[in-house]
Amino acid sequence: MKKMMAQRLYGPRDLRWMETDIPELKENDMLIRVKYCGVCGTDQSIYSGESSFWADGLIHTPMTFGHEYSGVVEAVGKNVTTFKPGDRVVSDTGISCGICDFCREGNYLSCPQMKAVGTINAQDGGYAEYTVMPERHVFHLPKNVSFEQGALVEPVATGLYAVKVGRINIGENVLIIGTGPIGLGAVPFAALSGARKVILAGRRDFKLELGAKFGADEIINTTKEDLYARVMELTDGKGADVIIEASGSVDMFHESVRMANSCCRIAFVAFYEQPINDLNLDLMTIRGIQLLPVMGSPNMGQVVIKMMESGKVDFTPMITQVIPLHDAKKALMDLKANSGARIKILLEI
């Protein structure tokens, strides 16, 4: 069996840089040589042991992190027809059966046999020299889109999915809370959806300024301004029509309900790592506020790739650090310790 180097998780804070077998290639699969892999906040919370997924029994070790990667096709199974060795690629973040009713409808995240890549009930991901994916979950990366930007497709696509779930109508005021890759990734798509105003809220000026370049009409630094008062001012006292909560802050979740206009859709695209208590359900019922959970980026990746290919938005300024794969443990610790100075850390393989 041929060998490769990978970062393998054996338990909370037990990440091992080690030699392991190159994954087996089946007839519908492709072996992908990983070029870059993003370090996600979900990776960090699983590594630290803080993730609720541990208590829920959803983490099975040993496993390899990494669901935000780009790479090159190294080899293909005998049934693969649309890819060949040397093709530049990115992939979905999950693997479904491909034949159940959910999969046939394009809702593969609801597949009963669904396996996430590098997180829960996981297939091994991109914190490794090689990974394997079925052909149906892989997409071509155009030549004019760098491998670095390719590794951003997944978080940006999750931001796009939040915009889609939020169902923005032309002329509505949209509030996006959180200036990580998902919140920032949602900004240009919210603008393209015809929002009257896209308001971006966060705690770091340099991230907010990047959001303005991506298309935010108004930016609010929540450490310097009263978020509620400013949102009410910008929406003529009505509140936001659509809110994308991407901060993962319980306080911001509660504030979202407070800042919501009647019939507001709140798309929350974060894991809060704890139960959220004291939610005012009566207020939500009276005002017709909808809570819309968002996870993953089903069928959004190719849209983001087309946007990147067009050159209309360059997401690479979100990359604030590139670290060698063998230093993945440092990247995971640095992501939390220096979150104010980081947007996206990439591992270079």
C-alpha positions as CSV (number, residue, x, y, z in Angstrom):
1,M,0.0,0.0,0.0
2,K,1.4,3.4,-1.0
3,K,1.8,5.9,1.8
4,M,1.2,9.6,2.4
5,M,1.5,12.2,5.2
6,A,-1.6,13.4,6.9
7,Q,-2.9,15.2,10.0
8,R,-5.0,12.6,11.9
9,L,-7.3,13.4,14.8
10,Y,-7.4,10.8,17.6
11,G,-9.3,12.9,20.2
12,P,-9.7,16.4,21.5
13,R,-6.3,18.2,21.2
14,D,-4.8,15.0,19.9
15,L,-3.8,15.7,16.3
16,R,-1.0,13.6,14.9
17,W,1.3,14.4,11.9
18,M,1.8,10.9,10.6
19,E,2.3,8.5,7.7
20,T,-0.8,6.7,6.6
21,D,-2.2,4.8,3.6
22,I,-3.2,6.6,0.5
23,P,-7.0,6.2,0.3
24,E,-8.3,3.3,-1.9
25,L,-9.6,4.3,-5.3
26,K,-12.9,2.8,-6.2
27,E,-14.5,2.6,-9.7
28,N,-16.5,5.9,-9.4
29,D,-13.8,7.7,-7.4
30,M,-11.0,10.1,-8.1
31,L,-7.8,10.4,-6.2
32,I,-7.0,14.1,-5.6
33,R,-3.6,15.5,-4.7
34,V,-4.4,18.3,-2.3
35,K,-2.8,21.8,-3.0
36,Y,-4.4,24.0,-0.3
37,C,-6.9,23.4,2.5
38,G,-8.7,26.0,4.5
39,V,-8.8,25.8,8.3
40,C,-12.4,26.2,9.4
41,G,-13.8,27.3,12.8
42,T,-15.6,24.0,13.0
43,D,-12.2,22.2,12.7
44,Q,-11.0,24.3,15.6
45,S,-13.9,23.6,17.9
46,I,-13.7,19.9,17.2
47,Y,-10.0,19.9,17.8
48,S,-10.3,21.8,21.1
49,G,-13.1,19.6,22.3
50,E,-15.6,22.5,22.6
51,S,-17.8,21.3,19.8
52,S,-21.2,19.9,20.8
53,F,-20.6,17.2,18.2
54,W,-18.4,15.3,20.7
55,A,-21.3,15.1,23.3
56,D,-23.7,14.2,20.5
57,G,-21.5,11.2,19.4
58,L,-21.0,12.6,15.9
59,I,-17.2,12.6,15.9
60,H,-15.6,9.3,15.0
61,T,-11.8,9.1,15.3
62,P,-9.3,8.6,13.9
63,M,-10.2,10.9,11.1
64,T,-8.7,13.6,8.9
65,F,-10.0,17.2,8.9
66,G,-10.4,19.3,5.8
67,H,-13.5,20.2,3.9
68,E,-12.3,23.4,2.1
69,Y,-9.7,22.2,-0.3
70,S,-8.4,22.5,-3.9
71,G,-6.3,20.1,-5.7
72,V,-5.3,18.2,-8.9
73,V,-6.7,14.8,-10.1
74,E,-4.0,12.2,-9.6
75,A,-5.9,9.1,-10.8
76,V,-9.5,8.1,-11.7
77,G,-11.6,5.0,-11.3
78,K,-12.6,3.0,-14.3
79,N,-16.2,4.5,-14.4
80,V,-15.1,8.2,-14.2
81,T,-15.8,9.9,-17.5
82,T,-15.7,13.7,-17.0
83,F,-12.3,14.1,-15.3
84,K,-8.8,13.0,-16.1
85,P,-5.4,13.1,-14.3
86,G,-4.1,16.6,-14.2
87,D,-7.5,18.3,-14.0
88,R,-7.8,21.1,-11.4
89,V,-10.7,20.5,-9.0
90,V,-12.6,21.4,-5.8
91,S,-15.3,19.2,-4.2
92,D,-18.5,19.2,-2.2
93,T,-18.2,18.9,1.6
94,G,-20.2,15.7,1.9
95,I,-20.7,12.4,0.2
96,S,-24.2,11.0,-0.3
97,C,-25.5,7.7,-1.7
98,G,-26.5,9.4,-5.0
99,I,-29.7,7.3,-5.5
100,C,-32.1,8.0,-2.7
101,D,-35.1,10.4,-3.1
102,F,-33.2,13.2,-1.4
103,C,-30.2,12.8,-3.6
104,R,-32.3,12.7,-6.7
105,E,-34.0,15.9,-5.7
106,G,-30.5,17.6,-5.3
107,N,-30.9,17.7,-1.5
108,Y,-27.9,15.5,-0.8
109,L,-27.4,16.9,2.7
110,S,-30.5,15.1,3.8
111,C,-29.3,11.7,2.5
112,P,-29.7,9.1,5.2
113,Q,-26.2,7.8,4.3
114,M,-24.6,11.2,4.2
115,K,-21.0,11.4,5.3
116,A,-19.4,14.9,5.9
117,V,-15.9,15.4,4.7
118,G,-13.5,15.9,7.7
119,T,-16.1,16.7,10.4
120,I,-19.1,14.6,11.5
121,N,-19.6,11.0,10.6
122,A,-16.6,11.8,8.5
123,Q,-14.9,10.6,5.4
124,D,-11.3,11.7,5.6
125,G,-10.6,15.2,4.2
126,G,-7.9,17.5,2.9
127,Y,-5.5,17.8,5.8
128,A,-3.5,15.3,3.8
129,E,-1.4,14.9,0.7
130,Y,-4.2,13.0,-1.0
131,T,-8.0,12.5,-0.6
132,V,-10.6,10.5,-2.5
133,M,-14.0,11.8,-3.7
134,P,-16.7,10.3,-6.0
135,E,-16.9,11.9,-9.4
136,R,-20.5,13.3,-8.7
137,H,-19.2,15.5,-5.9
138,V,-16.2,17.0,-7.7
139,F,-16.1,20.2,-9.8
140,H,-13.7,21.6,-12.4
141,L,-11.6,24.6,-11.2
142,P,-11.0,27.0,-14.2
143,K,-7.4,27.8,-15.1
144,N,-7.9,31.5,-14.2
145,V,-9.0,30.7,-10.6
146,S,-6.0,30.1,-8.4
147,F,-5.7,27.0,-6.1
148,E,-5.7,29.5,-3.2
149,Q,-9.0,31.0,-4.3
150,G,-10.3,27.5,-5.0
151,A,-9.9,26.6,-1.3
152,L,-12.3,29.5,-0.5
153,V,-15.1,28.1,-2.7
154,E,-16.7,26.2,0.2
155,P,-17.0,28.9,2.8
156,V,-18.1,31.5,0.2
157,A,-20.7,28.9,-1.1
158,T,-22.0,28.6,2.4
159,G,-22.5,32.3,2.5
160,L,-24.3,32.1,-0.8
161,Y,-26.5,29.3,0.6
162,A,-27.4,31.5,3.6
163,V,-28.5,34.2,1.1
164,K,-30.6,31.7,-0.8
165,V,-32.2,30.3,2.3
166,G,-33.0,33.9,3.4
167,R,-34.9,34.5,0.2
168,I,-33.9,38.1,-0.3
169,N,-36.5,40.2,-2.3
170,I,-35.6,43.3,-4.3
171,G,-35.7,46.3,-2.1
172,E,-35.3,44.6,1.2
173,N,-32.8,45.6,3.9
174,V,-30.4,42.8,4.7
175,L,-28.2,42.6,7.9
176,I,-25.2,40.3,7.9
177,I,-23.7,39.7,11.3
178,G,-20.2,38.3,11.4
179,T,-17.1,39.1,9.3
180,G,-15.6,35.6,8.9
181,P,-15.3,34.0,5.5
182,I,-19.0,33.0,5.5
183,G,-20.4,36.4,6.5
184,L,-18.0,38.2,4.0
185,G,-18.8,35.6,1.4
186,A,-22.5,36.4,1.7
187,V,-22.1,40.1,1.1
188,P,-21.7,40.2,-2.7
189,F,-24.5,37.7,-3.3
190,A,-26.9,39.7,-1.0
191,A,-26.1,42.8,-3.0
192,L,-26.7,40.9,-6.3
193,S,-30.1,39.7,-5.0
194,G,-31.4,43.3,-5.1
195,A,-31.2,44.3,-1.5
196,R,-32.0,48.0,-0.8
197,K,-29.2,48.0,1.7
198,V,-26.6,45.4,2.7
199,I,-25.5,46.2,6.3
200,L,-22.5,44.3,7.6
201,A,-21.8,44.2,11.4
202,G,-18.6,43.0,13.0
203,R,-15.9,43.8,15.5
204,R,-12.8,44.4,13.3
205,D,-12.4,47.4,11.1
206,F,-10.1,45.7,8.5
207,K,-12.7,42.9,8.0
208,L,-15.6,45.4,7.8
209,E,-13.6,47.5,5.2
210,L,-13.1,44.3,3.1
211,G,-16.9,43.7,3.3
212,A,-17.4,47.2,2.0
213,K,-15.2,46.3,-1.0
214,F,-17.3,43.2,-1.5
215,G,-20.5,45.3,-1.7
216,A,-21.7,46.2,1.8
217,D,-23.6,49.5,1.7
218,E,-23.1,50.2,5.4
219,I,-20.7,48.8,8.0
220,I,-21.1,48.8,11.8
221,N,-18.3,48.1,14.2
222,T,-20.2,46.6,17.2
223,T,-17.4,47.6,19.6
224,K,-17.8,51.3,18.7
225,E,-21.5,51.7,17.9
226,D,-24.8,50.5,19.3
227,L,-25.8,47.9,16.8
228,Y,-29.5,48.0,17.5
229,A,-29.7,51.8,17.3
230,R,-27.7,51.9,14.1
231,V,-29.7,49.2,12.4
232,M,-33.0,51.0,13.3
233,E,-31.6,54.2,12.0
234,L,-30.5,52.7,8.7
235,T,-33.9,50.9,8.2
236,D,-36.1,53.9,9.1
237,G,-37.0,52.3,12.4
238,K,-38.4,49.1,10.9
239,G,-35.6,46.7,11.4
240,A,-34.0,44.3,8.9
241,D,-36.1,42.3,6.5
242,V,-33.5,39.5,6.2
243,I,-30.8,38.7,8.8
244,I,-27.8,36.4,8.1
245,E,-26.3,35.5,11.5
246,A,-22.9,34.2,10.9
247,S,-21.1,35.2,14.1
248,G,-21.8,32.2,16.3
249,S,-22.5,34.5,19.2
250,V,-25.5,33.7,21.4
251,D,-25.9,37.4,22.2
252,M,-26.0,38.3,18.5
253,F,-28.6,35.6,18.0
254,H,-30.8,37.3,20.6
255,E,-30.1,40.7,19.1
256,S,-31.1,39.4,15.7
257,V,-34.7,38.7,16.9
258,R,-34.7,42.2,18.4
259,M,-33.6,43.9,15.2
260,A,-36.0,42.0,13.0
261,N,-38.7,43.6,11.0
262,S,-42.1,41.9,10.9
263,C,-41.9,38.7,8.8
264,C,-38.1,38.8,8.9
265,R,-36.2,35.7,7.8
266,I,-33.3,35.0,10.1
267,A,-30.8,32.6,8.5
268,F,-28.4,31.4,11.1
269,V,-25.3,29.9,9.6
270,A,-23.2,29.1,12.7
271,F,-22.8,26.5,15.4
272,Y,-23.3,28.0,18.8
273,E,-21.8,25.1,20.8
274,Q,-24.5,25.4,23.5
275,P,-28.3,25.5,23.9
276,I,-29.8,28.9,23.4
277,N,-32.1,29.8,26.3
278,D,-34.7,32.6,26.8
279,L,-35.6,32.8,23.2
280,N,-38.8,35.0,22.9
281,L,-40.9,32.6,20.8
282,D,-44.1,34.6,21.5
283,L,-42.6,37.8,20.1
284,M,-41.4,35.8,17.0
285,T,-44.9,34.3,16.5
286,I,-46.6,37.7,16.8
287,R,-44.3,39.3,14.3
288,G,-44.0,36.3,12.0
289,I,-40.3,36.0,12.3
290,Q,-38.8,32.9,10.7
291,L,-35.7,31.1,11.9
292,L,-33.9,29.3,9.1
293,P,-31.0,27.0,9.9
294,V,-28.2,26.9,7.3
295,M,-25.6,24.2,7.1
296,G,-23.2,23.4,4.2
297,S,-23.4,24.6,0.7
298,P,-25.5,22.2,-1.4
299,N,-25.4,22.9,-5.1
300,M,-23.8,26.3,-4.5
301,G,-20.1,25.5,-5.3
302,Q,-20.4,25.8,-9.1
303,V,-22.2,29.2,-8.8
304,V,-19.3,30.5,-6.8
305,I,-16.7,29.1,-9.2
306,K,-18.5,30.9,-12.1
307,M,-18.4,34.1,-10.1
308,M,-14.7,33.7,-9.4
309,E,-14.0,32.8,-13.1
310,S,-15.8,36.0,-14.2
311,G,-13.3,38.1,-12.1
312,K,-16.2,40.2,-10.7
313,V,-15.2,39.4,-7.1
314,D,-11.7,38.4,-5.9
315,F,-12.1,36.7,-2.6
316,T,-8.3,36.1,-2.1
317,P,-8.0,39.1,0.3
318,M,-9.8,36.9,2.9
319,I,-6.6,34.8,3.0
320,T,-4.7,36.2,5.9
321,Q,-2.1,33.4,6.5
322,V,-0.7,30.4,4.7
323,I,0.9,27.6,6.8
324,P,2.5,24.3,5.8
325,L,0.4,21.2,6.4
326,H,2.8,19.9,9.1
327,D,2.0,23.0,11.2
328,A,-1.8,22.4,11.2
329,K,-1.9,22.2,15.0
330,K,-0.4,25.7,15.2
331,A,-2.9,26.9,12.6
332,L,-5.8,25.5,14.7
333,M,-4.6,27.2,17.9
334,D,-3.8,30.4,16.1
335,L,-7.2,30.6,14.5
336,K,-8.8,31.1,17.9
337,A,-6.0,32.9,19.8
338,N,-5.7,35.5,17.1
339,S,-9.2,35.5,15.6
340,G,-9.2,39.3,15.5
341,A,-6.3,39.3,13.0
342,R,-7.4,36.3,10.9
343,I,-10.1,35.7,8.4
344,K,-9.0,32.5,6.6
345,I,-5.9,30.4,7.2
346,L,-4.8,28.1,4.4
347,L,-2.7,25.0,4.8
348,E,-0.3,24.5,1.9
349,I,0.3,20.9,1.0
